[in-house]
Amino acid sequence: KGRKPIAELVSRYLREIICVAWDEQRAGSKPTTDWRALRDIRQVVLSIEPDEGGQEARYAAAIQTLNQVNELRRLRADAAISRLSGVMWMIIVLGALMSMCLVFLFRLEDARLHLLVVSLLSGFLGMVFLMIILNDRPFYGTAGIEPDSYTELGWMIKRPNPFGSS
């Protein structure tokens, strides 16, 4: 009964995520337009009244899935704006400095070997810092997460062009 309008609303929701919300997340702000599209889907689904026992089970599963989508959307939006605290960064930097100082406590007679050990440790710590920075801002820049899974979902919907104008 309400299958086509829901499919259109889901397509709109996916368009909002891919075309609008993802850019907002990359800019470091919490997206809001996809929330409105998800709310519209929720209103349509909640207005459906199942007739039979089989429909009631499917309806309950749809509500559960919609709740999961809502929770995952909230987690994605929170990830766009959450950052490591200053205390956490201080602990990371102090730990790296302590590790570098520890290398100088070892007495190595060969200066080249000592330079190699220091270089390897500093290179490793640099990569760790890079990974922390990239994971602290998961949507930012070219290394950020892309909306590929949402694009694939859009193409699964039975419409010729799920990302065209509605």
C-alpha positions in Angstrom: 0.0 0.0 0.0 2.6 2.7 1.1 5.5 1.0 -0.7 6.1 3.6 -3.4 6.0 6.7 -1.2 8.4 5.0 1.3 10.8 4.1 -1.5 10.7 7.8 -2.7 11.3 9.0 0.8 14.2 6.6 1.3 15.7 7.8 -2.0 15.3 11.4 -0.8 17.0 10.4 2.5 19.9 8.9 0.6 20.3 12.0 -1.6 20.3 14.2 1.5 23.1 12.0 3.0 25.2 11.8 -0.1 24.7 15.3 -1.5 24.3 17.5 1.5 25.0 15.8 4.9 28.4 14.4 3.8 29.6 17.9 2.8 28.5 19.2 6.2 30.3 16.4 8.0 33.5 17.1 6.0 33.3 20.7 7.1 33.1 19.5 10.7 29.5 20.3 11.4 26.6 18.1 12.5 24.2 17.4 9.5 20.6 18.3 9.9 18.9 17.9 6.5 19.1 14.1 6.6 17.4 14.1 10.0 14.3 15.8 8.4 14.2 13.2 5.6 14.5 10.4 8.2 11.7 11.9 10.2 9.5 11.9 7.1 10.1 8.2 6.6 9.3 7.5 10.3 6.0 9.4 10.0 4.9 7.4 7.0 5.9 4.1 8.5 4.2 4.9 11.8 1.0 5.8 10.0 0.8 2.3 8.5 -1.7 0.0 10.3 -0.9 -3.7 9.6 -3.9 -5.9 8.8 -2.9 -9.4 9.4 -0.5 -11.4 11.6 2.1 -11.7 8.9 2.0 -7.9 8.2 2.3 -7.2 12.0 5.6 -9.2 12.1 6.9 -7.3 9.1 5.8 -4.0 10.5 7.5 -4.7 13.8 10.7 -5.6 11.9 10.4 -2.4 9.9 10.1 -0.3 13.1 13.1 -2.1 14.5 15.1 -1.4 11.4 14.0 2.2 11.3 15.2 2.5 15.0 18.6 1.1 14.0 18.9 3.5 11.1 18.1 6.3 13.4 20.7 5.2 15.9 23.4 4.8 13.2 22.5 8.2 11.8 23.0 9.7 15.3 26.4 8.0 15.7 27.5 9.2 12.2 26.4 12.8 13.0 28.2 12.6 16.4 31.3 11.3 14.8 31.4 14.4 12.5 31.7 16.8 15.4 33.4 14.8 18.2 37.1 15.3 18.8 39.7 14.0 21.2 39.8 16.1 24.3 42.8 18.3 25.2 43.7 16.0 28.0 43.8 13.1 25.7 46.1 15.0 23.3 48.4 16.0 26.2 48.7 12.3 27.2 49.5 11.2 23.7 52.1 13.9 23.2 53.7 13.3 26.6 53.8 9.6 25.9 55.5 10.2 22.6 58.1 12.5 24.3 58.7 10.0 27.0 59.3 7.3 24.4 61.8 9.4 22.6 63.6 10.3 25.8 63.8 6.6 26.7 65.7 5.9 23.5 68.5 8.3 24.6 68.9 6.4 27.9 70.2 3.4 26.0 73.9 3.6 25.4 74.8 2.6 21.9 78.5 3.0 20.9 77.7 3.1 17.2 76.3 6.6 16.4 74.7 5.3 13.1 72.9 2.5 15.0 71.7 5.0 17.5 70.5 7.3 14.8 68.7 4.4 13.1 66.9 3.5 16.4 65.8 7.1 16.9 64.7 7.5 13.3 62.7 4.3 13.4 61.0 5.2 16.7 60.2 8.8 15.5 58.9 7.5 12.2 56.6 5.0 14.0 55.4 7.7 16.4 54.7 10.0 13.4 52.6 7.3 11.8 50.7 6.8 15.0 50.0 10.6 15.2 48.8 10.6 11.6 46.4 7.7 12.3 45.1 9.4 15.4 44.5 12.6 13.5 42.8 10.8 10.6 40.5 8.8 13.0 39.8 11.9 15.1 38.2 13.5 12.0 36.8 10.5 10.0 35.0 12.6 7.3 37.7 15.3 6.7 39.7 15.6 3.6 40.7 13.1 0.9 41.4 10.4 3.5 37.9 10.8 4.9 35.2 8.2 4.8 33.2 8.3 1.5 29.4 7.7 1.3 29.9 4.6 -0.9 27.6 2.3 1.1 24.8 4.9 0.8 25.4 5.1 -2.9 25.1 1.4 -3.2 21.9 1.4 -1.3 20.5 4.0 -3.6 21.1 1.8 -6.6 19.3 -1.1 -4.9 16.1 0.8 -4.8 13.9 -0.1 -7.8 14.0 3.3 -9.5 15.7 4.2 -12.7 17.6 7.1 -11.1 17.5 7.2 -7.3 19.6 10.3 -7.2 17.7 12.3 -9.7 15.3 15.1 -8.9 12.3 14.1 -6.9 
